[in-house]
Amino acid sequence: MFKEGDWANTINMSRSSKKGPYVDPNLIKKVSAGMGTKVLPVKTWSRNCQIPPDFVGKYFQVHNGRIFIDVFVSEDMVGHRLGEFAPTRTFRGHGEIVKRTLEKT
């Protein structure tokens, strides 16, 4: 398929428009079956799944590597990936500010 060295050219290519967006078929089945309510959200590990218009108004629990993050899909999220809304890293600030007491003499 690829000659030696050809794979380097394919690493940063986006998905072909001929193929269309990637949507996990299991998620489509679950949403069409009625899952995705607040009481019964769709639990998924598929962070690379693009959000189609069918997912608007549905609840998902997206895995971030440690826990599941609750995500409610709105119209603005269509076309993005599910993983964009479940951050994998915990931001704790840019270093701790040490209060120094200034002594006037």
Secondary structure, DSSP 8 states (H G I E B T S, - for coil): ---TTTHHHHTT----TTT-----HHHHHHHHTT--SSSS-EEE--TT-B--GGGTT-EEEEE-SSSEEEEE--GGGTTSBGGGGS-SS----SS----------
